[in-house]
Amino acid sequence: MNGLTELVLVALIVFIAIPAPLFIVLHFITKWKQSRELSGGDENMLEDLWQLSIRLEDRMEALETIIDNELPGWRKNR
């Protein structure tokens, strides 16, 4: 082998031994941290669910008020 081939081979081995594993580890750490955060779509879905739960709670209160007026004491029968 000539000097240039040996130099390229040594550089390749050093690259494979040090920066490549480091890059792979840091890449997956970044992906792991991103997966722990909510995406914009997830935040929108949670907001929609929150608003839906508020509306359902309001409906339940309205129904309970109507039933209280029509059947006093219905809660005792549960």
PDB file of N, CA, C and O in Angstrom:
ATOM      1  N   MET A   1       0.837  -1.182   0.000  1.00  0.00           N
ATOM      2  CA  MET A   1       0.000   0.000   0.000  1.00  0.00           C
ATOM      3  C   MET A   1       0.881   1.245   0.000  1.00  0.00           C
ATOM      4  O   MET A   1       1.961   1.282   0.589  1.00  0.00           O
ATOM      5  N   ASN A   2       0.373   2.248  -0.680  1.00  0.00           N
ATOM      6  CA  ASN A   2       1.151   3.489  -0.670  1.00  0.00           C
ATOM      7  C   ASN A   2       0.708   4.376   0.487  1.00  0.00           C
ATOM      8  O   ASN A   2      -0.257   4.050   1.179  1.00  0.00           O
ATOM      9  N   GLY A   3       1.376   5.456   0.700  1.00  0.00           N
ATOM     10  CA  GLY A   3       1.131   6.335   1.841  1.00  0.00           C
ATOM     11  C   GLY A   3      -0.249   6.955   1.841  1.00  0.00           C
ATOM     12  O   GLY A   3      -0.847   7.116   2.905  1.00  0.00           O
ATOM     13  N   LEU A   4      -0.777   7.310   0.666  1.00  0.00           N
ATOM     14  CA  LEU A   4      -2.101   7.946   0.584  1.00  0.00           C
ATOM     15  C   LEU A   4      -3.204   6.970   0.966  1.00  0.00           C
ATOM     16  O   LEU A   4      -4.149   7.333   1.667  1.00  0.00           O
ATOM     17  N   THR A   5      -3.080   5.730   0.503  1.00  0.00           N
ATOM     18  CA  THR A   5      -4.074   4.710   0.830  1.00  0.00           C
ATOM     19  C   THR A   5      -4.083   4.436   2.329  1.00  0.00           C
ATOM     20  O   THR A   5      -5.146   4.316   2.937  1.00  0.00           O
ATOM     21  N   GLU A   6      -2.920   4.339   2.910  1.00  0.00           N
ATOM     22  CA  GLU A   6      -2.833   4.106   4.352  1.00  0.00           C
ATOM     23  C   GLU A   6      -3.422   5.279   5.132  1.00  0.00           C
ATOM     24  O   GLU A   6      -4.102   5.081   6.139  1.00  0.00           O
ATOM     25  N   LEU A   7      -3.160   6.497   4.666  1.00  0.00           N
ATOM     26  CA  LEU A   7      -3.689   7.686   5.329  1.00  0.00           C
ATOM     27  C   LEU A   7      -5.222   7.704   5.261  1.00  0.00           C
ATOM     28  O   LEU A   7      -5.880   8.018   6.253  1.00  0.00           O
ATOM     29  N   VAL A   8      -5.784   7.373   4.114  1.00  0.00           N
ATOM     30  CA  VAL A   8      -7.240   7.330   3.962  1.00  0.00           C
ATOM     31  C   VAL A   8      -7.823   6.231   4.836  1.00  0.00           C
ATOM     32  O   VAL A   8      -8.862   6.423   5.467  1.00  0.00           O
ATOM     33  N   LEU A   9      -7.158   5.077   4.877  1.00  0.00           N
ATOM     34  CA  LEU A   9      -7.632   3.969   5.702  1.00  0.00           C
ATOM     35  C   LEU A   9      -7.607   4.341   7.183  1.00  0.00           C
ATOM     36  O   LEU A   9      -8.559   4.045   7.905  1.00  0.00           O
ATOM     37  N   VAL A  10      -6.554   4.975   7.639  1.00  0.00           N
ATOM     38  CA  VAL A  10      -6.459   5.397   9.042  1.00  0.00           C
ATOM     39  C   VAL A  10      -7.528   6.441   9.355  1.00  0.00           C
ATOM     40  O   VAL A  10      -8.169   6.378  10.404  1.00  0.00           O
ATOM     41  N   ALA A  11      -7.722   7.400   8.451  1.00  0.00           N
ATOM     42  CA  ALA A  11      -8.748   8.423   8.666  1.00  0.00           C
ATOM     43  C   ALA A  11     -10.136   7.791   8.729  1.00  0.00           C
ATOM     44  O   ALA A  11     -10.964   8.194   9.546  1.00  0.00           O
ATOM     45  N   LEU A  12     -10.393   6.810   7.877  1.00  0.00           N
ATOM     46  CA  LEU A  12     -11.688   6.123   7.880  1.00  0.00           C
ATOM     47  C   LEU A  12     -11.897   5.365   9.187  1.00  0.00           C
ATOM     48  O   LEU A  12     -12.980   5.414   9.769  1.00  0.00           O
ATOM     49  N   ILE A  13     -10.884   4.681   9.637  1.00  0.00           N
ATOM     50  CA  ILE A  13     -10.992   3.930  10.896  1.00  0.00           C
ATOM     51  C   ILE A  13     -11.218   4.878  12.069  1.00  0.00           C
ATOM     52  O   ILE A  13     -12.046   4.600  12.937  1.00  0.00           O
ATOM     53  N   VAL A  14     -10.491   5.994  12.105  1.00  0.00           N
ATOM     54  CA  VAL A  14     -10.671   6.978  13.189  1.00  0.00           C
ATOM     55  C   VAL A  14     -12.085   7.552  13.134  1.00  0.00           C
ATOM     56  O   VAL A  14     -12.714   7.729  14.177  1.00  0.00           O
ATOM     57  N   PHE A  15     -12.594   7.846  11.939  1.00  0.00           N
ATOM     58  CA  PHE A  15     -13.951   8.371  11.813  1.00  0.00           C
ATOM     59  C   PHE A  15     -14.980   7.358  12.292  1.00  0.00           C
ATOM     60  O   PHE A  15     -15.925   7.710  12.997  1.00  0.00           O
ATOM     61  N   ILE A  16     -14.796   6.110  11.910  1.00  0.00           N
ATOM     62  CA  ILE A  16     -15.741   5.065  12.310  1.00  0.00           C
ATOM     63  C   ILE A  16     -15.671   4.825  13.820  1.00  0.00           C
ATOM     64  O   ILE A  16     -16.682   4.499  14.441  1.00  0.00           O
ATOM     65  N   ALA A  17     -14.504   4.983  14.404  1.00  0.00           N
ATOM     66  CA  ALA A  17     -14.335   4.684  15.825  1.00  0.00           C
ATOM     67  C   ALA A  17     -14.809   5.809  16.743  1.00  0.00           C
ATOM     68  O   ALA A  17     -15.251   5.531  17.858  1.00  0.00           O
ATOM     69  N   ILE A  18     -14.731   7.076  16.310  1.00  0.00           N
ATOM     70  CA  ILE A  18     -15.036   8.175  17.237  1.00  0.00           C
ATOM     71  C   ILE A  18     -16.269   8.982  16.829  1.00  0.00           C
ATOM     72  O   ILE A  18     -17.269   8.920  17.543  1.00  0.00           O
ATOM     73  N   PRO A  19     -16.259   9.724  15.739  1.00  0.00           N
ATOM     74  CA  PRO A  19     -17.402  10.600  15.454  1.00  0.00           C
ATOM     75  C   PRO A  19     -18.686   9.858  15.072  1.00  0.00           C
ATOM     76  O   PRO A  19     -19.775  10.302  15.434  1.00  0.00           O
ATOM     77  N   ALA A  20     -18.584   8.759  14.362  1.00  0.00           N
ATOM     78  CA  ALA A  20     -19.798   8.059  13.922  1.00  0.00           C
ATOM     79  C   ALA A  20     -20.628   7.560  15.113  1.00  0.00           C
ATOM     80  O   ALA A  20     -21.827   7.835  15.154  1.00  0.00           O
ATOM     81  N   PRO A  21     -20.047   6.838  16.083  1.00  0.00           N
ATOM     82  CA  PRO A  21     -20.857   6.419  17.239  1.00  0.00           C
ATOM     83  C   PRO A  21     -21.395   7.604  18.040  1.00  0.00           C
ATOM     84  O   PRO A  21     -22.522   7.575  18.534  1.00  0.00           O
ATOM     85  N   LEU A  22     -20.571   8.644  18.160  1.00  0.00           N
ATOM     86  CA  LEU A  22     -21.019   9.834  18.876  1.00  0.00           C
ATOM     87  C   LEU A  22     -22.225  10.467  18.174  1.00  0.00           C
ATOM     88  O   LEU A  22     -23.203  10.842  18.821  1.00  0.00           O
ATOM     89  N   PHE A  23     -22.146  10.580  16.855  1.00  0.00           N
ATOM     90  CA  PHE A  23     -23.263  11.118  16.084  1.00  0.00           C
ATOM     91  C   PHE A  23     -24.519  10.271  16.272  1.00  0.00           C
ATOM     92  O   PHE A  23     -25.609  10.812  16.458  1.00  0.00           O
ATOM     93  N   ILE A  24     -24.376   8.965  16.225  1.00  0.00           N
ATOM     94  CA  ILE A  24     -25.531   8.067  16.372  1.00  0.00           C
ATOM     95  C   ILE A  24     -26.161   8.228  17.750  1.00  0.00           C
ATOM     96  O   ILE A  24     -27.383   8.323  17.863  1.00  0.00           O
ATOM     97  N   VAL A  25     -25.353   8.261  18.786  1.00  0.00           N
ATOM     98  CA  VAL A  25     -25.876   8.417  20.153  1.00  0.00           C
ATOM     99  C   VAL A  25     -26.584   9.752  20.303  1.00  0.00           C
ATOM    100  O   VAL A  25     -27.694   9.805  20.832  1.00  0.00           O
ATOM    101  N   LEU A  26     -25.963  10.829  19.849  1.00  0.00           N
ATOM    102  CA  LEU A  26     -26.587  12.145  19.976  1.00  0.00           C
ATOM    103  C   LEU A  26     -27.859  12.249  19.144  1.00  0.00           C
ATOM    104  O   LEU A  26     -28.815  12.908  19.553  1.00  0.00           O
ATOM    105  N   HIS A  27     -27.878  11.616  18.001  1.00  0.00           N
ATOM    106  CA  HIS A  27     -29.080  11.605  17.155  1.00  0.00           C
ATOM    107  C   HIS A  27     -30.253  10.961  17.893  1.00  0.00           C
ATOM    108  O   HIS A  27     -31.354  11.511  17.915  1.00  0.00           O
ATOM    109  N   PHE A  28     -30.014   9.806  18.489  1.00  0.00           N
ATOM    110  CA  PHE A  28     -31.108   9.118  19.174  1.00  0.00           C
ATOM    111  C   PHE A  28     -31.499   9.805  20.471  1.00  0.00           C
ATOM    112  O   PHE A  28     -32.660   9.727  20.871  1.00  0.00           O
ATOM    113  N   ILE A  29     -30.578  10.468  21.134  1.00  0.00           N
ATOM    114  CA  ILE A  29     -30.941  11.257  22.322  1.00  0.00           C
ATOM    115  C   ILE A  29     -31.877  12.389  21.913  1.00  0.00           C
ATOM    116  O   ILE A  29     -32.867  12.657  22.595  1.00  0.00           O
ATOM    117  N   THR A  30     -31.566  13.051  20.804  1.00  0.00           N
ATOM    118  CA  THR A  30     -32.422  14.126  20.308  1.00  0.00           C
ATOM    119  C   THR A  30     -33.808  13.607  19.951  1.00  0.00           C
ATOM    120  O   THR A  30     -34.813  14.223  20.306  1.00  0.00           O
ATOM    121  N   LYS A  31     -33.867  12.480  19.252  1.00  0.00           N
ATOM    122  CA  LYS A  31     -35.161  11.890  18.882  1.00  0.00           C
ATOM    123  C   LYS A  31     -35.945  11.498  20.131  1.00  0.00           C
ATOM    124  O   LYS A  31     -37.163  11.676  20.167  1.00  0.00           O
ATOM    125  N   TRP A  32     -35.280  10.973  21.147  1.00  0.00           N
ATOM    126  CA  TRP A  32     -35.947  10.564  22.378  1.00  0.00           C
ATOM    127  C   TRP A  32     -36.553  11.772  23.089  1.00  0.00           C
ATOM    128  O   TRP A  32     -37.674  11.707  23.593  1.00  0.00           O
ATOM    129  N   LYS A  33     -35.802  12.874  23.125  1.00  0.00           N
ATOM    130  CA  LYS A  33     -36.318  14.083  23.764  1.00  0.00           C
ATOM    131  C   LYS A  33     -37.497  14.657  22.991  1.00  0.00           C
ATOM    132  O   LYS A  33     -38.454  15.142  23.595  1.00  0.00           O
ATOM    133  N   GLN A  34     -37.442  14.608  21.662  1.00  0.00           N
ATOM    134  CA  GLN A  34     -38.542  15.121  20.850  1.00  0.00           C
ATOM    135  C   GLN A  34     -39.799  14.286  21.035  1.00  0.00           C
ATOM    136  O   GLN A  34     -40.907  14.821  21.010  1.00  0.00           O
ATOM    137  N   SER A  35     -39.641  12.996  21.219  1.00  0.00           N
ATOM    138  CA  SER A  35     -40.815  12.135  21.360  1.00  0.00           C
ATOM    139  C   SER A  35     -41.511  12.351  22.702  1.00  0.00           C
ATOM    140  O   SER A  35     -42.677  11.989  22.855  1.00  0.00           O
ATOM    141  N   ARG A  36     -40.816  12.934  23.670  1.00  0.00           N
ATOM    142  CA  ARG A  36     -41.420  13.208  24.972  1.00  0.00           C
ATOM    143  C   ARG A  36     -42.246  14.476  24.956  1.00  0.00           C
ATOM    144  O   ARG A  36     -43.035  14.704  25.873  1.00  0.00           O
ATOM    145  N   GLU A  37     -42.088  15.301  23.945  1.00  0.00           N
ATOM    146  CA  GLU A  37     -42.827  16.554  23.857  1.00  0.00           C
ATOM    147  C   GLU A  37     -44.082  16.364  23.022  1.00  0.00           C
ATOM    148  O   GLU A  37     -44.135  15.486  22.161  1.00  0.00           O
ATOM    149  N   LEU A  38     -45.086  17.181  23.276  1.00  0.00           N
ATOM    150  CA  LEU A  38     -46.316  17.123  22.498  1.00  0.00           C
ATOM    151  C   LEU A  38     -46.125  17.855  21.183  1.00  0.00           C
ATOM    152  O   LEU A  38     -45.514  18.922  21.125  1.00  0.00           O
ATOM    153  N   SER A  39     -46.655  17.266  20.143  1.00  0.00           N
ATOM    154  CA  SER A  39     -46.610  17.946  18.849  1.00  0.00           C
ATOM    155  C   SER A  39     -47.742  18.976  18.794  1.00  0.00           C
ATOM    156  O   SER A  39     -48.613  19.004  19.663  1.00  0.00           O
ATOM    157  N   GLY A  40     -47.714  19.807  17.774  1.00  0.00           N
ATOM    158  CA  GLY A  40     -48.771  20.802  17.609  1.00  0.00           C
ATOM    159  C   GLY A  40     -50.135  20.148  17.460  1.00  0.00           C
ATOM    160  O   GLY A  40     -51.127  20.634  18.004  1.00  0.00           O
ATOM    161  N   GLY A  41     -50.184  19.042  16.721  1.00  0.00           N
ATOM    162  CA  GLY A  41     -51.445  18.316  16.552  1.00  0.00           C
ATOM    163  C   GLY A  41     -51.956  17.747  17.861  1.00  0.00           C
ATOM    164  O   GLY A  41     -53.159  17.760  18.125  1.00  0.00           O
ATOM    165  N   ASP A  42     -51.030  17.239  18.690  1.00  0.00           N
ATOM    166  CA  ASP A  42     -51.421  16.706  19.999  1.00  0.00           C
ATOM    167  C   ASP A  42     -51.974  17.813  20.894  1.00  0.00           C
ATOM    168  O   ASP A  42     -52.958  17.612  21.605  1.00  0.00           O
ATOM    169  N   GLU A  43     -51.340  18.973  20.856  1.00  0.00           N
ATOM    170  CA  GLU A  43     -51.822  20.088  21.669  1.00  0.00           C
ATOM    171  C   GLU A  43     -53.209  20.534  21.214  1.00  0.00           C
ATOM    172  O   GLU A  43     -54.067  20.835  22.044  1.00  0.00           O
ATOM    173  N   ASN A  44     -53.433  20.578  19.903  1.00  0.00           N
ATOM    174  CA  ASN A  44     -54.757  20.946  19.387  1.00  0.00           C
ATOM    175  C   ASN A  44     -55.807  19.930  19.811  1.00  0.00           C
ATOM    176  O   ASN A  44     -56.917  20.300  20.194  1.00  0.00           O
ATOM    177  N   MET A  45     -55.455  18.641  19.741  1.00  0.00           N
ATOM    178  CA  MET A  45     -56.399  17.603  20.132  1.00  0.00           C
ATOM    179  C   MET A  45     -56.735  17.710  21.622  1.00  0.00           C
ATOM    180  O   MET A  45     -57.895  17.560  22.006  1.00  0.00           O
ATOM    181  N   LEU A  46     -55.738  17.965  22.454  1.00  0.00           N
ATOM    182  CA  LEU A  46     -55.996  18.127  23.886  1.00  0.00           C
ATOM    183  C   LEU A  46     -56.881  19.337  24.161  1.00  0.00           C
ATOM    184  O   LEU A  46     -57.763  19.281  25.018  1.00  0.00           O
ATOM    185  N   GLU A  47     -56.650  20.424  23.442  1.00  0.00           N
ATOM    186  CA  GLU A  47     -57.487  21.610  23.604  1.00  0.00           C
ATOM    187  C   GLU A  47     -58.928  21.312  23.201  1.00  0.00           C
ATOM    188  O   GLU A  47     -59.864  21.730  23.883  1.00  0.00           O
ATOM    189  N   ASP A  48     -59.110  20.586  22.088  1.00  0.00           N
ATOM    190  CA  ASP A  48     -60.455  20.207  21.647  1.00  0.00           C
ATOM    191  C   ASP A  48     -61.140  19.317  22.681  1.00  0.00           C
ATOM    192  O   ASP A  48     -62.321  19.497  22.977  1.00  0.00           O
ATOM    193  N   LEU A  49     -60.396  18.360  23.226  1.00  0.00           N
ATOM    194  CA  LEU A  49     -60.966  17.482  24.249  1.00  0.00           C
ATOM    195  C   LEU A  49     -61.327  18.261  25.511  1.00  0.00           C
ATOM    196  O   LEU A  49     -62.346  17.987  26.144  1.00  0.00           O
ATOM    197  N   TRP A  50     -60.499  19.219  25.869  1.00  0.00           N
ATOM    198  CA  TRP A  50     -60.781  20.050  27.045  1.00  0.00           C
ATOM    199  C   TRP A  50     -62.073  20.839  26.842  1.00  0.00           C
ATOM    200  O   TRP A  50     -62.919  20.887  27.735  1.00  0.00           O
ATOM    201  N   GLN A  51     -62.227  21.460  25.664  1.00  0.00           N
ATOM    202  CA  GLN A  51     -63.432  22.223  25.373  1.00  0.00           C
ATOM    203  C   GLN A  51     -64.655  21.306  25.353  1.00  0.00           C
ATOM    204  O   GLN A  51     -65.720  21.682  25.843  1.00  0.00           O
ATOM    205  N   LEU A  52     -64.505  20.107  24.790  1.00  0.00           N
ATOM    206  CA  LEU A  52     -65.612  19.146  24.765  1.00  0.00           C
ATOM    207  C   LEU A  52     -66.007  18.739  26.180  1.00  0.00           C
ATOM    208  O   LEU A  52     -67.195  18.627  26.484  1.00  0.00           O
ATOM    209  N   SER A  53     -65.026  18.518  27.040  1.00  0.00           N
ATOM    210  CA  SER A  53     -65.342  18.124  28.421  1.00  0.00           C
ATOM    211  C   SER A  53     -66.084  19.243  29.153  1.00  0.00           C
ATOM    212  O   SER A  53     -66.977  18.974  29.957  1.00  0.00           O
ATOM    213  N   ILE A  54     -65.719  20.488  28.880  1.00  0.00           N
ATOM    214  CA  ILE A  54     -66.419  21.617  29.505  1.00  0.00           C
ATOM    215  C   ILE A  54     -67.875  21.654  29.032  1.00  0.00           C
ATOM    216  O   ILE A  54     -68.790  21.845  29.833  1.00  0.00           O
ATOM    217  N   ARG A  55     -68.080  21.470  27.722  1.00  0.00           N
ATOM    218  CA  ARG A  55     -69.454  21.471  27.197  1.00  0.00           C
ATOM    219  C   ARG A  55     -70.262  20.309  27.772  1.00  0.00           C
ATOM    220  O   ARG A  55     -71.434  20.476  28.110  1.00  0.00           O
ATOM    221  N   LEU A  56     -69.646  19.139  27.884  1.00  0.00           N
ATOM    222  CA  LEU A  56     -70.364  17.989  28.449  1.00  0.00           C
ATOM    223  C   LEU A  56     -70.696  18.208  29.920  1.00  0.00           C
ATOM    224  O   LEU A  56     -71.765  17.812  30.386  1.00  0.00           O
ATOM    225  N   GLU A  57     -69.785  18.835  30.646  1.00  0.00           N
ATOM    226  CA  GLU A  57     -70.058  19.136  32.054  1.00  0.00           C
ATOM    227  C   GLU A  57     -71.229  20.112  32.178  1.00  0.00           C
ATOM    228  O   GLU A  57     -72.084  19.955  33.050  1.00  0.00           O
ATOM    229  N   ASP A  58     -71.265  21.119  31.301  1.00  0.00           N
ATOM    230  CA  ASP A  58     -72.390  22.061  31.301  1.00  0.00           C
ATOM    231  C   ASP A  58     -73.708  21.342  31.004  1.00  0.00           C
ATOM    232  O   ASP A  58     -74.728  21.623  31.634  1.00  0.00           O
ATOM    233  N   ARG A  59     -73.683  20.427  30.056  1.00  0.00           N
ATOM    234  CA  ARG A  59     -74.897  19.661  29.723  1.00  0.00           C
ATOM    235  C   ARG A  59     -75.354  18.806  30.906  1.00  0.00           C
ATOM    236  O   ARG A  59     -76.547  18.714  31.198  1.00  0.00           O
ATOM    237  N   MET A  60     -74.374  18.176  31.587  1.00  0.00           N
ATOM    238  CA  MET A  60     -74.725  17.358  32.752  1.00  0.00           C
ATOM    239  C   MET A  60     -75.378  18.212  33.841  1.00  0.00           C
ATOM    240  O   MET A  60     -76.361  17.800  34.457  1.00  0.00           O
ATOM    241  N   GLU A  61     -74.831  19.385  34.069  1.00  0.00           N
ATOM    242  CA  GLU A  61     -75.412  20.270  35.081  1.00  0.00           C
ATOM    243  C   GLU A  61     -76.816  20.691  34.688  1.00  0.00           C
ATOM    244  O   GLU A  61     -77.703  20.773  35.538  1.00  0.00           O
ATOM    245  N   ALA A  62     -77.026  20.961  33.398  1.00  0.00           N
ATOM    246  CA  ALA A  62     -78.363  21.337  32.931  1.00  0.00           C
ATOM    247  C   ALA A  62     -79.335  20.180  33.107  1.00  0.00           C
ATOM    248  O   ALA A  62     -80.464  20.380  33.553  1.00  0.00           O
ATOM    249  N   LEU A  63     -78.906  18.973  32.759  1.00  0.00           N
ATOM    250  CA  LEU A  63     -79.787  17.804  32.929  1.00  0.00           C
ATOM    251  C   LEU A  63     -80.102  17.560  34.402  1.00  0.00           C
ATOM    252  O   LEU A  63     -81.242  17.258  34.755  1.00  0.00           O
ATOM    253  N   GLU A  64     -79.101  17.690  35.252  1.00  0.00           N
ATOM    254  CA  GLU A  64     -79.343  17.492  36.678  1.00  0.00           C
ATOM    255  C   GLU A  64     -80.313  18.541  37.219  1.00  0.00           C
ATOM    256  O   GLU A  64     -81.141  18.229  38.074  1.00  0.00           O
ATOM    257  N   THR A  65     -80.222  19.770  36.737  1.00  0.00           N
ATOM    258  CA  THR A  65     -81.155  20.812  37.155  1.00  0.00           C
ATOM    259  C   THR A  65     -82.571  20.470  36.719  1.00  0.00           C
ATOM    260  O   THR A  65     -83.511  20.629  37.498  1.00  0.00           O
ATOM    261  N   ILE A  66     -82.738  20.004  35.490  1.00  0.00           N
ATOM    262  CA  ILE A  66     -84.067  19.617  34.988  1.00  0.00           C
ATOM    263  C   ILE A  66     -84.617  18.454  35.802  1.00  0.00           C
ATOM    264  O   ILE A  66     -85.783  18.476  36.197  1.00  0.00           O
ATOM    265  N   ILE A  67     -83.798  17.440  36.058  1.00  0.00           N
ATOM    266  CA  ILE A  67     -84.271  16.275  36.824  1.00  0.00           C
ATOM    267  C   ILE A  67     -84.578  16.678  38.263  1.00  0.00           C
ATOM    268  O   ILE A  67     -85.550  16.192  38.840  1.00  0.00           O
ATOM    269  N   ASP A  68     -83.762  17.562  38.856  1.00  0.00           N
ATOM    270  CA  ASP A  68     -84.046  18.041  40.217  1.00  0.00           C
ATOM    271  C   ASP A  68     -85.413  18.714  40.288  1.00  0.00           C
ATOM    272  O   ASP A  68     -86.138  18.554  41.270  1.00  0.00           O
ATOM    273  N   ASN A  69     -85.769  19.478  39.233  1.00  0.00           N
ATOM    274  CA  ASN A  69     -87.057  20.165  39.218  1.00  0.00           C
ATOM    275  C   ASN A  69     -88.218  19.194  39.011  1.00  0.00           C
ATOM    276  O   ASN A  69     -89.298  19.386  39.568  1.00  0.00           O
ATOM    277  N   GLU A  70     -87.992  18.144  38.206  1.00  0.00           N
ATOM    278  CA  GLU A  70     -89.087  17.213  37.899  1.00  0.00           C
ATOM    279  C   GLU A  70     -89.185  16.069  38.894  1.00  0.00           C
ATOM    280  O   GLU A  70     -90.287  15.602  39.180  1.00  0.00           O
ATOM    281  N   LEU A  71     -88.075  15.612  39.421  1.00  0.00           N
ATOM    282  CA  LEU A  71     -88.071  14.498  40.373  1.00  0.00           C
ATOM    283  C   LEU A  71     -87.200  14.836  41.582  1.00  0.00           C
ATOM    284  O   LEU A  71     -86.059  14.383  41.670  1.00  0.00           O
ATOM    285  N   PRO A  72     -87.728  15.624  42.507  1.00  0.00           N
ATOM    286  CA  PRO A  72     -86.930  15.967  43.691  1.00  0.00           C
ATOM    287  C   PRO A  72     -86.532  14.693  44.448  1.00  0.00           C
ATOM    288  O   PRO A  72     -87.337  13.773  44.594  1.00  0.00           O
ATOM    289  N   GLY A  73     -85.337  14.654  44.905  1.00  0.00           N
ATOM    290  CA  GLY A  73     -84.877  13.511  45.682  1.00  0.00           C
ATOM    291  C   GLY A  73     -84.378  12.340  44.833  1.00  0.00           C
ATOM    292  O   GLY A  73     -84.123  11.263  45.372  1.00  0.00           O
ATOM    293  N   TRP A  74     -84.237  12.524  43.538  1.00  0.00           N
ATOM    294  CA  TRP A  74     -83.793  11.418  42.681  1.00  0.00           C
ATOM    295  C   TRP A  74     -82.370  10.977  42.999  1.00  0.00           C
ATOM    296  O   TRP A  74     -81.992   9.840  42.715  1.00  0.00           O
ATOM    297  N   ARG A  75     -81.598  11.851  43.574  1.00  0.00           N
ATOM    298  CA  ARG A  75     -80.203  11.499  43.900  1.00  0.00           C
ATOM    299  C   ARG A  75     -80.144  10.517  45.068  1.00  0.00           C
ATOM    300  O   ARG A  75     -79.187   9.753  45.193  1.00  0.00           O
ATOM    301  N   LYS A  76     -81.133  10.539  45.892  1.00  0.00           N
ATOM    302  CA  LYS A  76     -81.163   9.619  47.043  1.00  0.00           C
ATOM    303  C   LYS A  76     -81.434   8.192  46.601  1.00  0.00           C
ATOM    304  O   LYS A  76     -81.086   7.250  47.313  1.00  0.00           O
ATOM    305  N   ASN A  77     -82.046   8.019  45.444  1.00  0.00           N
ATOM    306  CA  ASN A  77     -82.395   6.690  44.955  1.00  0.00           C
ATOM    307  C   ASN A  77     -81.205   5.974  44.316  1.00  0.00           C
ATOM    308  O   ASN A  77     -81.314   4.797  43.973  1.00  0.00           O
ATOM    309  N   ARG A  78     -80.115   6.634  44.154  1.00  0.00           N
ATOM    310  CA  ARG A  78     -78.950   5.997  43.505  1.00  0.00           C
ATOM    311  C   ARG A  78     -78.249   5.081  44.400  1.00  0.00           C
ATOM    312  O   ARG A  78     -77.255   4.472  44.005  1.00  0.00           O
TER     313      ARG A  78
END
